[in-house]
Amino acid sequence: MKIALFELSNSHKIDPEIAKWWEIKPWCLSDLAKKWFQKMKRCSPEIRETLHDGFPTACIGKFPFAYVDSFKSHVNIGFYYGAFLPDPNKILIGTGKRMRHVKLKLGSEIEGNVLETLIEESYKDLELRLIESL
């Protein structure tokens, strides 16, 4: 399905604002969010990052594919085109047109490889969308 792609004009190889973001969040949740953000960044050496709407976002160029956000008792791992991702384990939450997220609490029952697969699929999905948009 071809849809308009969301663009962020301020992505960087390394965004110094994200380093500040980790420091202001509770350390246990910050560590959990950082772990998954680093996984997003490992999808490709070309991944860029930005602080968008107050949370760390991973991008292919100027196009975001995933983000992390930290709250008082949980972390969200979000996907900009999550409504289009395969979700055989039914862990994606949300009813929006495009975005979905996974809610992680400390000691969460969600298996890491399931979330890793969602991150990789989100990256691949955006890659294909970018190719199709050419």
N, C-alpha and C positions, 0 to 999 in steps of 0.2 A: 504494500500500500504506500503510495507516494503522498507524503505530507510535507508541509513547510517546515524547514529546519530552524530551530532556535539558535540564535547567535549571541555570543558574548564578546564584546570587542576588547576586553581587558585581560586576556589570559597571558600567563607568563610561564617560562620554563620553571622558575621557582618564584612564588609570590610571598614576599616577606610578611604580608598580613596574615597568612596562614600560620606561620610560626607563632605569632602573637595569639592567634585563636586557640591553639593547643594549650597555651599557658593560662588562659582565663577559665577553662572548663575544669570540672572536678577530675583529678588525675586518673582515676580508674576508668571513667567513661572516656576521657580524652585518649587514653592508651588504646581502648577498644576501637574508637573512631579512627585513630591514626593507623592502626593495624590494617583496617579495611581500605583506608585511603591509599596507603602504600601499595596494596594489591591493585588498586585501580591504576596507579602510576606505573606498575610493572607490566601492564598490558602492552606497552610499546615505549621505546626510548623517546618517542616524539610527543608523549603526553604532556600537555600543558595544564596549568592549574590557575584557579582564581578563587577569591572569596566572593561568592555571589549570593545575594539576599542573606548574608550573614553566615554562610557555611561553606566549607572547602568543596570545590567542584573540580572534577577532572574533565579535561576537554581534548578533543582531537582538533588541533588548530584553535579556532574560535567557537567550535561547536561542542557543547557539554554532553556527556553521556551518563555521568554518575556523580553522586555527592555523598557526603556524610554530614550528619548533624547530631548534636549532643544535647540532651535534656537533663532534668534532675535525676531520673531513674532509668533512662534508656538512651540508646543511640539509634538513629535511623540511617539506613543505607538506602539511598534513593537512586532511581533510574529515570532519566528524562523521557525515555520511550518505553518504559516498563510495561505499559498496556499491551505491547506487541511482542513481549518476550515469552518464550515457553516457560511455564511454571508448573511442572508436574507435581511438585511438593506442596503447591498452594500456599506459599509463604509471602507472596506479594500482597500488599495492602493498598487500597485506594480505589476510588471510583471515577477519577478524572479521565479526561479524554486521552491523555498520553502518559502521565507520570504515575509511578507506583513506588513503594518503598517496603523495606523489611525492617521490622522493629526488633532490636536486640536488647535484651536485658543482660546484666552480668549473670553468667552461668546459664545462658540461653540454651535451649534444647536444639536449636538449628545447627545442623552439621555444617562445618566450615566448607567442605567441598561443594555443598549445594549452593552456598552463597558465592563462593569463588566462581562456580560455573555461571551464575547469574551475571556477575561482573564481566566475565569474559564474553558472554553472549551479548551484553549491552554494548560493549566495545565493538564487537563484530557487526552488530546490527547498525550502529552508527556509521561504521566504515562502509557498509553496503549502501546505506542511504546517501552518503556523500558521493559514492561512485555513480549511483543512479541519478543524482542531481546534476551531473556534468552534461 
